[in-house]
């Protein structure tokens, strides 16, 4: 199992292959297209992210950790699923899931999501998409906090 930072470094490396932001947007759209569709039963008001211009749903479930040794093994990991009705946003969601899903609540809470800055995502998003990205991260961290207390 890769660490959050190893996954972030992979993403940074993938995006470094593109100089043009139109190519990076295309990569985001492609990533969104590869995202597993979120089952309809999870597309609820409760899973809808507040603060996103487009509709974004995030489902979070505690599941047993793949390896049963080490810190946090007894509490499991958070498995995240998500979807959006906007292509670029769906790609951003796919990146967040790739980095954060299947890690312990503590790992998610402690994570410094530096890849967002390093791939230039923050500076190339409209203010509303940027707010949406922050809202998604806030919601995922809220799930992690809730599960870390249970």
TORPA-4810 file (N, C-alpha, C, O; in nm, 3 decimals):
<nodes>
NODE_1_0.083_-0.119_0.000_0.000_0.000_0.000_0.088_0.125_0.000_0.175_0.141_0.086_X
NODE_2_0.065_0.213_-0.095_0.145_0.334_-0.104_0.097_0.438_-0.004_-0.020_0.443_0.032_X
NODE_3_0.191_0.521_0.041_0.155_0.629_0.133_0.089_0.742_0.054_0.096_0.748_-0.068_X
NODE_4_0.024_0.830_0.127_-0.039_0.947_0.065_0.065_1.029_-0.011_0.039_1.075_-0.122_X
NODE_5_0.182_1.047_0.048_0.286_1.127_-0.019_0.340_1.058_-0.145_0.369_1.125_-0.244_X
NODE_6_0.352_0.925_-0.141_0.397_0.853_-0.262_0.295_0.870_-0.374_0.333_0.888_-0.490_X
NODE_7_0.168_0.865_-0.340_0.062_0.883_-0.441_0.064_1.025_-0.497_0.045_1.046_-0.617_X
NODE_8_0.085_1.122_-0.409_0.094_1.261_-0.454_0.212_1.280_-0.549_0.200_1.348_-0.651_X
NODE_9_0.325_1.221_-0.513_0.445_1.233_-0.598_0.422_1.171_-0.736_0.470_1.224_-0.836_X
NODE_10_0.349_1.060_-0.742_0.314_0.998_-0.871_0.232_1.094_-0.957_0.258_1.110_-1.076_X
NODE_11_0.134_1.158_-0.895_0.048_1.252_-0.968_0.130_1.370_-1.020_0.113_1.412_-1.134_X
NODE_12_0.217_1.423_-0.936_0.302_1.536_-0.976_0.386_1.496_-1.097_0.398_1.572_-1.193_X
NODE_13_0.443_1.377_-1.092_0.525_1.327_-1.202_0.443_1.314_-1.331_0.490_1.351_-1.438_X
NODE_14_0.321_1.262_-1.320_0.235_1.248_-1.438_0.202_1.383_-1.500_0.202_1.397_-1.622_X
NODE_15_0.175_1.482_-1.417_0.138_1.615_-1.468_0.258_1.692_-1.521_0.242_1.782_-1.604_X
NODE_16_0.380_1.657_-1.474_0.501_1.726_-1.523_0.525_1.698_-1.671_0.599_1.771_-1.736_X
NODE_17_0.464_1.593_-1.723_0.481_1.559_-1.864_0.409_1.656_-1.958_0.428_1.649_-2.080_X
NODE_18_0.329_1.744_-1.903_0.253_1.840_-1.985_0.294_1.982_-1.955_0.303_2.022_-1.839_X
NODE_19_0.321_2.060_-2.060_0.355_2.201_-2.043_0.231_2.288_-2.056_0.219_2.392_-1.990_X
NODE_20_0.139_2.245_-2.140_0.021_2.324_-2.173_-0.094_2.288_-2.078_-0.121_2.170_-2.055_X
NODE_21_-0.160_2.391_-2.025_-0.270_2.363_-1.933_-0.389_2.299_-2.002_-0.468_2.232_-1.936_X
NODE_22_-0.405_2.318_-2.131_-0.515_2.251_-2.201_-0.493_2.099_-2.197_-0.589_2.023_-2.186_X
NODE_23_-0.367_2.057_-2.205_-0.336_1.913_-2.194_-0.366_1.861_-2.053_-0.414_1.749_-2.035_X
NODE_24_-0.336_1.945_-1.953_-0.364_1.905_-1.815_-0.514_1.896_-1.791_-0.561_1.804_-1.723_X
NODE_25_-0.590_1.989_-1.847_-0.736_1.982_-1.835_-0.787_1.854_-1.901_-0.876_1.787_-1.849_X
NODE_26_-0.730_1.820_-2.017_-0.770_1.698_-2.087_-0.740_1.575_-2.002_-0.818_1.480_-1.999_X
NODE_27_-0.625_1.578_-1.933_-0.591_1.466_-1.846_-0.693_1.455_-1.732_-0.735_1.345_-1.696_X
NODE_28_-0.734_1.570_-1.676_-0.835_1.569_-1.571_-0.967_1.509_-1.623_-1.031_1.429_-1.554_X
NODE_29_-1.006_1.550_-1.744_-1.129_1.498_-1.803_-1.118_1.346_-1.823_-1.213_1.272_-1.795_X
NODE_30_-1.001_1.301_-1.871_-0.979_1.157_-1.889_-0.986_1.082_-1.755_-1.045_0.974_-1.747_X
NODE_31_-0.925_1.139_-1.651_-0.929_1.077_-1.518_-1.072_1.066_-1.468_-1.113_0.966_-1.410_X
NODE_32_-1.148_1.173_-1.491_-1.289_1.172_-1.452_-1.367_1.065_-1.526_-1.455_1.000_-1.470_X
NODE_33_-1.334_1.048_-1.654_-1.400_0.945_-1.734_-1.369_0.805_-1.686_-1.450_0.713_-1.704_X
NODE_34_-1.252_0.787_-1.624_-1.212_0.656_-1.573_-1.267_0.627_-1.433_-1.259_0.513_-1.386_X
NODE_35_-1.323_0.729_-1.367_-1.375_0.712_-1.231_-1.496_0.619_-1.232_-1.587_0.634_-1.313_X
NODE_36_-1.493_0.523_-1.141_-1.607_0.430_-1.128_-1.732_0.513_-1.099_-1.729_0.601_-1.014_X
NODE_37_-1.842_0.485_-1.167_-1.965_0.560_-1.139_-2.011_0.534_-0.995_-2.002_0.422_-0.945_X
NODE_38_-2.060_0.637_-0.932_-2.112_0.624_-0.796_-2.252_0.564_-0.803_-2.338_0.617_-0.875_X
NODE_39_-2.277_0.456_-0.731_-2.413_0.399_-0.733_-2.518_0.503_-0.695_-2.494_0.587_-0.608_X
NODE_40_-2.632_0.498_-0.760_-2.737_0.597_-0.739_-2.779_0.611_-0.593_-2.816_0.720_-0.549_X
NODE_41_-2.774_0.500_-0.518_-2.818_0.510_-0.378_-2.730_0.602_-0.294_-2.769_0.644_-0.186_X
NODE_42_-2.609_0.634_-0.344_-2.520_0.725_-0.273_-2.533_0.870_-0.321_-2.475_0.961_-0.261_X
NODE_43_-2.607_0.891_-0.427_-2.627_1.028_-0.477_-2.742_1.092_-0.401_-2.850_1.118_-0.454_X
NODE_44_-2.714_1.116_-0.274_-2.814_1.170_-0.182_-2.778_1.312_-0.142_-2.666_1.359_-0.163_X
NODE_45_-2.876_1.379_-0.085_-2.856_1.515_-0.034_-2.745_1.516_0.072_-2.666_1.610_0.078_X
NODE_46_-2.741_1.411_0.154_-2.642_1.399_0.261_-2.499_1.391_0.206_-2.406_1.441_0.269_X
NODE_47_-2.481_1.328_0.091_-2.348_1.312_0.032_-2.309_1.426_-0.062_-2.196_1.431_-0.110_X
NODE_48_-2.402_1.516_-0.087_-2.375_1.630_-0.177_-2.284_1.728_-0.106_-2.306_1.763_0.010_X
NODE_49_-2.180_1.772_-0.176_-2.083_1.864_-0.116_-2.137_2.007_-0.125_-2.172_2.055_-0.233_X
NODE_50_-2.142_2.072_-0.011_-2.182_2.212_-0.005_-2.067_2.300_-0.051_-1.953_2.276_-0.012_X
NODE_51_-2.093_2.399_-0.131_-1.989_2.492_-0.173_-1.933_2.462_-0.311_-1.842_2.531_-0.357_X
NODE_52_-1.985_2.360_-0.378_-1.942_2.329_-0.515_-2.046_2.385_-0.612_-2.166_2.372_-0.590_X
NODE_53_-1.997_2.447_-0.718_-2.087_2.500_-0.820_-2.157_2.385_-0.892_-2.278_2.390_-0.916_X
NODE_54_-2.080_2.281_-0.925_-2.141_2.163_-0.987_-2.180_2.067_-0.874_-2.144_2.087_-0.758_X
NODE_55_-2.253_1.966_-0.912_-2.295_1.869_-0.810_-2.186_1.764_-0.791_-2.140_1.702_-0.887_X
NODE_56_-2.145_1.746_-0.666_-2.041_1.650_-0.629_-2.092_1.571_-0.508_-2.136_1.628_-0.409_X
NODE_57_-2.085_1.440_-0.521_-2.123_1.352_-0.410_-2.001_1.276_-0.365_-1.922_1.228_-0.447_X
NODE_58_-1.984_1.264_-0.233_-1.875_1.184_-0.176_-1.935_1.088_-0.075_-2.002_1.129_0.020_X
NODE_59_-1.909_0.959_-0.096_-1.952_0.853_-0.004_-1.828_0.801_0.067_-1.725_0.774_0.004_X
NODE_60_-1.837_0.787_0.198_-1.723_0.741_0.278_-1.766_0.624_0.366_-1.867_0.632_0.437_X
NODE_61_-1.690_0.516_0.360_-1.718_0.398_0.442_-1.590_0.349_0.508_-1.484_0.348_0.447_X
NODE_62_-1.603_0.308_0.635_-1.490_0.245_0.704_-1.488_0.098_0.663_-1.588_0.027_0.676_X
NODE_63_-1.373_0.052_0.614_-1.357_-0.088_0.573_-1.232_-0.145_0.641_-1.144_-0.069_0.681_X
NODE_64_-1.224_-0.277_0.654_-1.103_-0.335_0.714_-0.979_-0.298_0.632_-0.983_-0.293_0.509_X
NODE_65_-0.871_-0.273_0.701_-0.745_-0.241_0.635_-0.696_-0.362_0.556_-0.712_-0.475_0.602_X
NODE_66_-0.637_-0.340_0.438_-0.587_-0.453_0.357_-0.486_-0.539_0.431_-0.490_-0.662_0.422_X
NODE_67_-0.396_-0.475_0.505_-0.303_-0.554_0.586_-0.342_-0.529_0.732_-0.372_-0.416_0.771_X
NODE_68_-0.342_-0.633_0.810_-0.396_-0.622_0.945_-0.290_-0.600_1.052_-0.310_-0.638_1.167_X
NODE_69_-0.178_-0.540_1.014_-0.076_-0.508_1.114_-0.044_-0.360_1.104_-0.070_-0.295_1.003_X
NODE_70_0.013_-0.309_1.210_0.054_-0.169_1.209_-0.051_-0.078_1.268_-0.161_-0.120_1.303_X
NODE_71_-0.013_0.048_1.279_-0.100_0.148_1.341_-0.230_0.165_1.262_-0.230_0.172_1.140_X
NODE_72_-0.339_0.172_1.334_-0.469_0.195_1.271_-0.532_0.070_1.213_-0.644_0.077_1.161_X
NODE_73_-0.464_-0.046_1.222_-0.517_-0.168_1.161_-0.649_-0.210_1.226_-0.739_-0.260_1.159_X
NODE_74_-0.657_-0.187_1.358_-0.778_-0.230_1.426_-0.899_-0.145_1.387_-1.013_-0.190_1.401_X
NODE_75_-0.877_-0.025_1.340_-0.990_0.061_1.307_-1.023_0.062_1.158_-1.131_0.107_1.120_X
NODE_76_-0.934_0.013_1.075_-0.961_0.007_0.932_-0.923_0.135_0.859_-0.857_0.224_0.913_X
NODE_77_-0.967_0.141_0.734_-0.936_0.254_0.647_-1.066_0.311_0.591_-1.170_0.245_0.591_X
NODE_78_-1.058_0.433_0.543_-1.175_0.498_0.483_-1.173_0.473_0.333_-1.078_0.509_0.264_X
NODE_79_-1.278_0.411_0.284_-1.292_0.390_0.140_-1.384_0.498_0.086_-1.499_0.511_0.129_X
NODE_80_-1.332_0.576_-0.008_-1.407_0.688_-0.064_-1.455_0.656_-0.204_-1.383_0.595_-0.283_X
NODE_81_-1.578_0.697_-0.233_-1.633_0.690_-0.368_-1.693_0.827_-0.395_-1.741_0.893_-0.303_X
NODE_82_-1.691_0.869_-0.520_-1.744_1.002_-0.550_-1.785_1.012_-0.695_-1.752_0.926_-0.777_X
NODE_83_-1.858_1.117_-0.725_-1.901_1.144_-0.862_-1.934_1.292_-0.873_-1.957_1.361_-0.774_X
NODE_84_-1.936_1.340_-0.995_-1.974_1.479_-1.022_-2.040_1.484_-1.158_-2.019_1.398_-1.244_X
NODE_85_-2.122_1.588_-1.177_-2.187_1.606_-1.306_-2.105_1.696_-1.399_-2.149_1.728_-1.509_X
NODE_86_-1.986_1.738_-1.354_-1.898_1.822_-1.437_-1.769_1.746_-1.465_-1.708_1.690_-1.373_X
NODE_87_-1.725_1.744_-1.591_-1.611_1.661_-1.631_-1.481_1.695_-1.560_-1.415_1.605_-1.507_X
NODE_88_-1.443_1.822_-1.558_-1.315_1.859_-1.495_-1.322_1.833_-1.345_-1.226_1.785_-1.285_X
NODE_89_-1.435_1.866_-1.284_-1.452_1.844_-1.140_-1.443_1.695_-1.109_-1.386_1.655_-1.008_X
NODE_90_-1.500_1.613_-1.196_-1.493_1.467_-1.178_-1.347_1.422_-1.179_-1.309_1.332_-1.104_X
NODE_91_-1.265_1.482_-1.264_-1.122_1.450_-1.267_-1.051_1.492_-1.140_-0.965_1.420_-1.091_X
NODE_92_-1.088_1.608_-1.086_-1.030_1.655_-0.960_-1.068_1.559_-0.848_-0.984_1.524_-0.764_X
NODE_93_-1.194_1.518_-0.846_-1.242_1.420_-0.747_-1.162_1.290_-0.760_-1.123_1.231_-0.659_X
NODE_94_-1.138_1.247_-0.883_-1.062_1.123_-0.905_-0.922_1.134_-0.844_-0.873_1.038_-0.785_X
NODE_95_-0.859_1.251_-0.858_-0.726_1.271_-0.797_-0.734_1.263_-0.645_-0.651_1.198_-0.582_X
NODE_96_-0.833_1.330_-0.586_-0.847_1.327_-0.440_-0.869_1.184_-0.390_-0.811_1.143_-0.290_X
NODE_97_-0.953_1.109_-0.461_-0.979_0.971_-0.420_-0.853_0.886_-0.432_-0.824_0.803_-0.346_X
NODE_98_-0.780_0.907_-0.540_-0.656_0.830_-0.560_-0.559_0.853_-0.445_-0.492_0.760_-0.401_X
NODE_99_-0.550_0.976_-0.397_-0.456_1.011_-0.291_-0.507_0.969_-0.153_-0.430_0.918_-0.072_X
NODE_100_-0.636_0.989_-0.125_-0.685_0.975_0.012_-0.761_0.846_0.042_-0.763_0.802_0.157_X
NODE_101_-0.822_0.784_-0.058_-0.903_0.666_-0.030_-0.818_0.550_0.018_-0.703_0.532_-0.025_X
NODE_102_-0.876_0.471_0.107_-0.812_0.351_0.161_-0.692_0.381_0.251_-0.596_0.304_0.257_X
NODE_103_-0.700_0.494_0.319_-0.602_0.529_0.423_-0.677_0.545_0.554_-0.800_0.560_0.556_X
NODE_104_-0.604_0.542_0.664_-0.668_0.555_0.795_-0.716_0.699_0.814_-0.665_0.792_0.751_X
NODE_105_-0.815_0.717_0.903_-0.859_0.853_0.932_-0.743_0.943_0.975_-0.736_1.059_0.935_X
NODE_106_-0.651_0.890_1.057_-0.537_0.970_1.105_-0.449_1.014_0.989_-0.405_1.129_0.983_X
NODE_107_-0.421_0.922_0.896_-0.338_0.956_0.780_-0.403_1.068_0.698_-0.336_1.160_0.651_X
NODE_108_-0.534_1.058_0.681_-0.606_1.160_0.603_-0.603_1.294_0.676_-0.581_1.398_0.614_X
NODE_109_-0.624_1.292_0.806_-0.623_1.416_0.883_-0.484_1.481_0.886_-0.473_1.603_0.887_X
NODE_110_-0.380_1.399_0.887_-0.243_1.449_0.893_-0.185_1.487_0.757_-0.078_1.547_0.750_X
NODE_111_-0.255_1.452_0.649_-0.199_1.471_0.514_-0.188_1.618_0.477_-0.279_1.698_0.499_X
NODE_112_-0.073_1.652_0.419_-0.052_1.783_0.358_-0.070_1.760_0.208_0.014_1.697_0.144_X
NODE_113_-0.179_1.809_0.152_-0.210_1.784_0.011_-0.133_1.881_-0.079_-0.191_1.970_-0.140_X
NODE_114_-0.003_1.860_-0.086_0.084_1.950_-0.162_0.073_1.933_-0.312_0.113_2.022_-0.387_X
NODE_115_0.019_1.821_-0.359_0.011_1.798_-0.504_-0.076_1.902_-0.574_-0.051_1.934_-0.690_X
NODE_116_-0.176_1.953_-0.505_-0.268_2.051_-0.565_-0.191_2.175_-0.611_-0.211_2.225_-0.721_X
NODE_117_-0.103_2.222_-0.525_-0.020_2.338_-0.556_0.085_2.302_-0.661_0.106_2.377_-0.756_X
NODE_118_0.151_2.188_-0.642_0.265_2.150_-0.725_0.228_2.124_-0.871_0.310_2.148_-0.960_X
NODE_119_0.106_2.076_-0.897_0.069_2.053_-1.038_0.006_2.179_-1.098_-0.031_2.180_-1.216_X
NODE_120_-0.006_2.284_-1.016_-0.060_2.411_-1.066_-0.211_2.415_-1.069_-0.271_2.504_-1.129_X
NODE_121_-0.274_2.319_-1.003_-0.419_2.310_-1.008_-0.485_2.432_-0.946_-0.577_2.490_-1.004_X
NODE_122_-0.440_2.472_-0.829_-0.503_2.582_-0.758_-0.503_2.710_-0.842_-0.604_2.781_-0.847_X
NODE_123_-0.391_2.741_-0.906_-0.383_2.866_-0.982_-0.458_2.861_-1.115_-0.485_2.965_-1.174_X
NODE_124_-0.493_2.741_-1.162_-0.563_2.729_-1.291_-0.711_2.697_-1.277_-0.780_2.673_-1.376_X
NODE_125_-0.760_2.697_-1.154_-0.903_2.674_-1.134_-0.974_2.807_-1.117_-0.918_2.902_-1.062_X
NODE_126_-1.097_2.813_-1.165_-1.178_2.932_-1.142_-1.203_2.942_-0.991_-1.193_2.841_-0.921_X
NODE_127_-1.235_3.061_-0.941_-1.262_3.075_-0.797_-1.371_2.978_-0.747_-1.361_2.925_-0.637_X
NODE_128_-1.475_2.957_-0.828_-1.582_2.866_-0.783_-1.533_2.722_-0.778_-1.570_2.648_-0.687_X
NODE_129_-1.451_2.680_-0.874_-1.397_2.542_-0.870_-1.298_2.527_-0.756_-1.291_2.423_-0.691_X
NODE_130_-1.221_2.632_-0.732_-1.125_2.630_-0.622_-1.199_2.616_-0.489_-1.157_2.539_-0.402_X
NODE_131_-1.307_2.689_-0.472_-1.389_2.677_-0.351_-1.447_2.537_-0.340_-1.453_2.480_-0.231_X
NODE_132_-1.488_2.481_-0.453_-1.542_2.346_-0.455_-1.439_2.243_-0.412_-1.469_2.151_-0.337_X
NODE_133_-1.316_2.260_-0.461_-1.206_2.171_-0.424_-1.184_2.176_-0.273_-1.170_2.072_-0.208_X
NODE_134_-1.180_2.296_-0.218_-1.162_2.310_-0.073_-1.279_2.247_0.003_-1.258_2.186_0.108_X
NODE_135_-1.400_2.260_-0.049_-1.518_2.201_0.014_-1.509_2.048_0.013_-1.545_1.983_0.111_X
NODE_136_-1.460_1.991_-0.097_-1.443_1.845_-0.105_-1.342_1.797_-0.001_-1.366_1.699_0.069_X
NODE_137_-1.230_1.867_0.008_-1.125_1.830_0.104_-1.179_1.842_0.246_-1.158_1.755_0.330_X
NODE_138_-1.250_1.952_0.273_-1.310_1.973_0.405_-1.404_1.857_0.441_-1.402_1.808_0.554_X
NODE_139_-1.487_1.815_0.346_-1.583_1.707_0.372_-1.511_1.575_0.398_-1.548_1.501_0.489_X
NODE_140_-1.409_1.544_0.318_-1.334_1.420_0.338_-1.266_1.421_0.475_-1.264_1.320_0.544_X
NODE_141_-1.212_1.536_0.513_-1.148_1.546_0.646_-1.252_1.536_0.757_-1.224_1.482_0.864_X
NODE_142_-1.373_1.588_0.734_-1.480_1.577_0.833_-1.518_1.430_0.852_-1.541_1.386_0.965_X
NODE_143_-1.525_1.355_0.743_-1.550_1.211_0.754_-1.438_1.144_0.836_-1.465_1.064_0.925_X
NODE_144_-1.314_1.178_0.804_-1.200_1.119_0.873_-1.205_1.151_1.023_-1.177_1.065_1.107_X
NODE_145_-1.240_1.274_1.056_-1.250_1.315_1.196_-1.360_1.237_1.267_-1.341_1.189_1.379_X
NODE_146_-1.475_1.226_1.202_-1.588_1.151_1.261_-1.550_1.005_1.285_-1.578_0.950_1.391_X
NODE_147_-1.486_0.943_1.188_-1.447_0.802_1.204_-1.333_0.784_1.303_-1.322_0.679_1.366_X
NODE_148_-1.248_0.886_1.318_-1.137_0.873_1.413_-1.188_0.877_1.557_-1.120_0.832_1.649_X
NODE_149_-1.307_0.930_1.576_-1.365_0.941_1.710_-1.457_0.824_1.743_-1.500_0.807_1.857_X
NODE_150_-1.487_0.742_1.641_-1.583_0.633_1.667_-1.513_0.505_1.709_-1.579_0.405_1.735_X
</nodes>
